[in-house]
């Protein structure tokens, strides 16, 4: 889309890649096993297009964590996994003796912890490279499905979404999810200004 140039997209991809690298390291320490997170692919779409983009059998039942961030630009950051992928991650993190019912009982708390690590790592990478401060709130967990995602219909109809697909590999198991950053049109301009200043500083513009 025209709201972000190719060089903006490439820069965001590199910056978010720094963030997921930090997140993978932190998660690996949490579970005492190596976790790999793929370099994310960055796309920009309108909020009302998110559901259509995620539709498919894999993304029917969803487990998601949200954190609100404030600073030079304001964003709602979301970590979203298909429910079955979230449970697959948790089954590797928790005591193997737990039953599926017990794993599900711990899901909200554990997913908030995972979301807190991944989303804060991504946003802190942006803040560090931009030389700004971003303040995040507490993580909140939701269950939803692709037929009822009211979080993407709230507020301005022109709200934009940075959509990043990630792949998490843990104990030879590959799961896919998305990082989603909801931005107003004004916040997108503020983000673009930060990107321009960053590109100028590193001599890329």
C-alpha positions in Angstrom: 0.0 0.0 0.0 1.1 3.6 -0.7 1.1 4.6 3.0 4.5 2.9 3.5 7.2 2.9 0.9 9.3 -0.2 0.1 12.3 1.2 2.0 10.0 1.8 5.0 8.7 -1.7 4.8 12.3 -3.1 4.6 13.4 -1.0 7.6 10.4 -2.2 9.7 11.1 -5.8 8.7 14.7 -5.4 9.9 13.7 -3.7 13.1 11.0 -6.2 13.9 13.5 -9.0 13.1 15.7 -7.5 15.9 12.7 -7.7 18.2 11.8 -11.3 17.5 15.4 -12.3 17.9 15.4 -10.8 21.4 12.0 -12.5 22.1 13.3 -15.9 20.9 16.3 -15.6 23.3 14.0 -14.7 26.2 11.5 -17.4 25.5 14.3 -20.0 25.2 15.5 -19.1 28.7 11.9 -19.3 30.0 11.3 -22.9 28.7 15.0 -24.0 28.9 14.9 -25.1 25.3 15.8 -23.4 22.0 13.0 -21.5 20.4 13.4 -20.0 16.9 11.2 -17.1 15.6 11.3 -16.4 11.9 12.0 -13.0 10.4 8.5 -11.5 10.1 7.0 -10.5 6.8 5.5 -6.9 7.1 2.2 -5.9 5.4 -0.1 -2.9 5.8 -3.8 -3.3 5.5 -7.0 -1.6 6.7 -8.4 -2.8 10.0 -11.6 -4.1 8.4 -9.5 -6.4 6.1 -7.9 -8.3 8.9 -10.6 -10.9 9.3 -10.6 -11.6 5.6 -6.8 -11.9 5.6 -6.9 -14.4 8.5 -9.8 -16.5 7.3 -9.0 -20.1 6.8 -9.4 -23.3 8.7 -6.1 -22.7 10.5 -7.3 -19.4 11.9 -10.9 -20.3 12.9 -10.5 -20.3 16.7 -8.0 -17.7 18.0 -6.0 -17.1 21.1 -4.7 -13.5 21.3 -2.8 -11.2 23.7 -3.0 -7.4 23.4 -0.9 -4.6 24.9 -1.5 -0.9 24.4 1.6 1.2 23.7 1.9 5.0 24.0 4.7 7.3 22.9 5.5 9.4 19.7 3.0 7.0 18.0 0.2 5.1 19.7 -0.5 1.4 18.9 -2.4 -1.6 20.1 -0.1 -4.5 19.7 -1.6 -8.0 19.3 0.0 -11.5 19.3 -2.4 -13.9 17.7 -2.2 -17.6 17.3 -4.7 -20.2 16.1 -6.0 -21.8 19.3 -4.6 -25.2 18.5 -1.1 -23.6 17.9 -1.3 -21.8 21.2 -2.0 -25.1 23.0 0.8 -26.8 21.1 3.2 -24.0 22.4 1.9 -24.3 26.0 2.1 -28.1 26.0 5.8 -27.7 25.4 6.2 -25.0 28.1 4.3 -26.6 30.9 4.7 -29.8 32.9 4.3 -32.8 30.5 2.3 -34.6 33.1 -0.5 -32.0 32.9 -3.7 -33.1 31.2 -5.1 -31.2 28.2 -7.8 -29.7 30.6 -5.0 -28.5 33.0 -3.0 -27.0 30.1 -6.1 -25.1 28.9 -6.6 -23.8 32.5 -3.2 -22.2 32.5 -3.5 -20.9 28.9 -4.5 -17.3 29.7 -1.7 -16.7 32.2 0.9 -18.4 30.0 -0.2 -16.7 26.8 -0.1 -13.3 28.6 3.5 -14.1 29.6 4.4 -15.1 26.0 2.7 -12.1 24.6 4.4 -9.8 27.0 7.8 -11.1 26.0 7.3 -11.0 22.2 5.3 -7.7 21.9 7.6 -5.8 24.3 10.7 -7.1 22.6 9.4 -5.9 19.2 8.4 -2.5 20.5 11.6 -2.0 22.5 13.6 -2.7 19.3 11.7 0.1 17.6 12.2 2.4 20.6 15.9 1.7 20.9 16.6 2.2 17.2 14.4 5.3 16.9 15.8 6.8 20.1 12.3 7.2 21.6 10.3 5.9 24.6 7.3 3.7 24.2 5.3 2.8 27.3 3.3 -0.4 27.3 0.3 -1.4 29.5 -0.5 -4.7 31.0 -1.2 -7.7 28.6 -4.7 -8.9 28.2 -5.8 -12.3 26.8 -8.8 -13.0 24.6 -10.4 -16.0 22.9 -12.1 -15.2 19.6 -12.7 -16.5 16.1 -12.5 -15.1 12.6 -16.3 -14.5 12.6 -16.2 -12.2 15.6 -13.1 -9.9 15.9 -14.6 -6.7 17.3 -11.2 -5.5 18.3 -10.5 -4.7 14.6 -13.8 -2.9 14.1 -13.3 -0.4 16.9 -12.8 3.3 16.4 -11.8 5.0 13.1 -12.9 3.1 9.9 -9.6 4.2 8.3 -7.5 2.6 11.1 -4.5 0.8 9.6 -2.9 -2.4 10.6 0.7 -3.5 10.4 0.4 -7.3 10.0 3.4 -9.5 10.5 3.4 -13.2 10.0 5.8 -15.2 12.2 6.8 -18.8 12.5 7.8 -20.2 15.9 9.8 -23.4 16.0 10.0 -25.3 19.3 11.2 -28.9 19.8 10.9 -29.6 16.1 7.4 -28.3 16.1 6.5 -25.5 13.7 3.6 -23.1 14.5 2.4 -20.0 12.8 1.0 -16.8 14.2 0.7 -13.1 13.6 1.9 -9.9 15.2 -0.6 -7.1 14.6 -0.2 -3.4 15.3 -3.3 -1.3 15.1 -2.5 2.3 14.1 -4.6 5.4 13.4 -3.8 7.4 10.2 -2.1 10.0 12.4 0.0 7.4 14.3 1.1 5.9 10.9 2.4 9.3 9.9 4.2 9.6 13.3 5.7 6.1 12.7 6.8 7.1 9.2 8.4 10.2 10.6 10.4 8.1 13.0 11.4 5.8 10.2 12.5 8.7 8.1 14.7 10.1 10.9 16.1 6.6 11.5 16.9 6.1 7.8 18.5 9.5 7.6 20.7 8.7 10.6 22.0 5.4 9.1 22.5 7.0 5.7 19.8 5.0 3.8 17.7 8.0 2.6 
